[in-house]
Amino acid sequence: MVLVAIDLKIGEFEASHKGQMELYLRYLEKYEIVDGENSPIGLILCIGKNEEHVELL
């Protein structure tokens, strides 16, 4: 079993979205995960992206 955080964004991908998702994932790890579960994963869905930003992050 694994928890999945999904963040839907209206605009293009920004570096700050990654930091926000990391906050969500740390919260899940600290307060919501139960013994035997894998680490949570995050999915950020945006309208567009800057290829360089995505590659570097």
Rosetta constraint file for C-alpha pairs under 8 A:
AtomPair CA 1 CA 36 HARMONIC 7.99 0.50
AtomPair CA 1 CA 37 HARMONIC 5.34 0.50
AtomPair CA 1 CA 38 HARMONIC 6.48 0.50
AtomPair CA 2 CA 37 HARMONIC 5.78 0.50
AtomPair CA 2 CA 38 HARMONIC 5.28 0.50
AtomPair CA 2 CA 39 HARMONIC 6.54 0.50
AtomPair CA 2 CA 40 HARMONIC 5.66 0.50
AtomPair CA 2 CA 41 HARMONIC 7.52 0.50
AtomPair CA 3 CA 28 HARMONIC 7.72 0.50
AtomPair CA 3 CA 33 HARMONIC 7.59 0.50
AtomPair CA 3 CA 38 HARMONIC 7.87 0.50
AtomPair CA 3 CA 39 HARMONIC 7.38 0.50
AtomPair CA 3 CA 40 HARMONIC 4.66 0.50
AtomPair CA 3 CA 41 HARMONIC 6.52 0.50
AtomPair CA 4 CA 40 HARMONIC 5.66 0.50
AtomPair CA 4 CA 41 HARMONIC 5.04 0.50
AtomPair CA 4 CA 42 HARMONIC 5.66 0.50
AtomPair CA 4 CA 43 HARMONIC 7.42 0.50
AtomPair CA 5 CA 21 HARMONIC 7.83 0.50
AtomPair CA 5 CA 24 HARMONIC 7.22 0.50
AtomPair CA 5 CA 25 HARMONIC 7.16 0.50
AtomPair CA 5 CA 40 HARMONIC 7.41 0.50
AtomPair CA 5 CA 41 HARMONIC 6.35 0.50
AtomPair CA 5 CA 42 HARMONIC 4.69 0.50
AtomPair CA 5 CA 43 HARMONIC 6.21 0.50
AtomPair CA 6 CA 42 HARMONIC 5.92 0.50
AtomPair CA 6 CA 43 HARMONIC 4.83 0.50
AtomPair CA 6 CA 44 HARMONIC 6.00 0.50
AtomPair CA 6 CA 45 HARMONIC 7.57 0.50
AtomPair CA 7 CA 21 HARMONIC 7.55 0.50
AtomPair CA 7 CA 42 HARMONIC 7.80 0.50
AtomPair CA 7 CA 43 HARMONIC 6.29 0.50
AtomPair CA 7 CA 44 HARMONIC 4.88 0.50
AtomPair CA 7 CA 45 HARMONIC 6.22 0.50
AtomPair CA 8 CA 44 HARMONIC 6.13 0.50
AtomPair CA 8 CA 45 HARMONIC 4.94 0.50
AtomPair CA 8 CA 46 HARMONIC 6.32 0.50
AtomPair CA 9 CA 13 HARMONIC 7.71 0.50
AtomPair CA 9 CA 44 HARMONIC 7.34 0.50
AtomPair CA 9 CA 45 HARMONIC 5.96 0.50
AtomPair CA 9 CA 46 HARMONIC 4.81 0.50
AtomPair CA 9 CA 47 HARMONIC 7.05 0.50
AtomPair CA 10 CA 46 HARMONIC 6.13 0.50
AtomPair CA 10 CA 47 HARMONIC 6.11 0.50
AtomPair CA 11 CA 46 HARMONIC 6.11 0.50
AtomPair CA 11 CA 47 HARMONIC 5.53 0.50
AtomPair CA 11 CA 48 HARMONIC 6.80 0.50
AtomPair CA 12 CA 46 HARMONIC 5.63 0.50
AtomPair CA 12 CA 47 HARMONIC 5.42 0.50
AtomPair CA 12 CA 48 HARMONIC 4.38 0.50
AtomPair CA 12 CA 49 HARMONIC 5.26 0.50
AtomPair CA 12 CA 50 HARMONIC 7.70 0.50
AtomPair CA 13 CA 17 HARMONIC 6.93 0.50
AtomPair CA 13 CA 46 HARMONIC 5.78 0.50
AtomPair CA 13 CA 47 HARMONIC 7.57 0.50
AtomPair CA 13 CA 48 HARMONIC 6.19 0.50
AtomPair CA 13 CA 49 HARMONIC 4.94 0.50
AtomPair CA 13 CA 50 HARMONIC 6.92 0.50
AtomPair CA 14 CA 18 HARMONIC 7.61 0.50
AtomPair CA 14 CA 49 HARMONIC 7.87 0.50
AtomPair CA 14 CA 53 HARMONIC 7.64 0.50
AtomPair CA 15 CA 19 HARMONIC 7.13 0.50
AtomPair CA 15 CA 53 HARMONIC 6.98 0.50
AtomPair CA 15 CA 57 HARMONIC 7.50 0.50
AtomPair CA 16 CA 20 HARMONIC 6.26 0.50
AtomPair CA 17 CA 21 HARMONIC 6.19 0.50
AtomPair CA 17 CA 44 HARMONIC 7.68 0.50
AtomPair CA 18 CA 22 HARMONIC 6.24 0.50
AtomPair CA 18 CA 57 HARMONIC 7.88 0.50
AtomPair CA 19 CA 23 HARMONIC 6.40 0.50
AtomPair CA 20 CA 24 HARMONIC 6.54 0.50
AtomPair CA 21 CA 25 HARMONIC 6.21 0.50
AtomPair CA 21 CA 42 HARMONIC 6.55 0.50
AtomPair CA 21 CA 44 HARMONIC 7.68 0.50
AtomPair CA 22 CA 26 HARMONIC 6.11 0.50
AtomPair CA 23 CA 27 HARMONIC 6.24 0.50
AtomPair CA 24 CA 28 HARMONIC 6.32 0.50
AtomPair CA 25 CA 29 HARMONIC 6.17 0.50
AtomPair CA 25 CA 40 HARMONIC 6.17 0.50
AtomPair CA 25 CA 41 HARMONIC 6.94 0.50
AtomPair CA 25 CA 42 HARMONIC 6.93 0.50
AtomPair CA 26 CA 30 HARMONIC 6.14 0.50
AtomPair CA 27 CA 31 HARMONIC 5.93 0.50
AtomPair CA 27 CA 32 HARMONIC 7.41 0.50
AtomPair CA 28 CA 32 HARMONIC 4.82 0.50
AtomPair CA 28 CA 33 HARMONIC 6.06 0.50
AtomPair CA 28 CA 40 HARMONIC 6.88 0.50
AtomPair CA 29 CA 33 HARMONIC 5.38 0.50
AtomPair CA 29 CA 39 HARMONIC 6.79 0.50
AtomPair CA 29 CA 40 HARMONIC 6.82 0.50
AtomPair CA 33 CA 37 HARMONIC 6.48 0.50
AtomPair CA 33 CA 39 HARMONIC 7.82 0.50
AtomPair CA 33 CA 40 HARMONIC 7.95 0.50
AtomPair CA 49 CA 53 HARMONIC 7.73 0.50
AtomPair CA 49 CA 54 HARMONIC 7.22 0.50
AtomPair CA 50 CA 54 HARMONIC 6.41 0.50
AtomPair CA 51 CA 55 HARMONIC 6.13 0.50
AtomPair CA 52 CA 56 HARMONIC 6.08 0.50
AtomPair CA 53 CA 57 HARMONIC 6.09 0.50
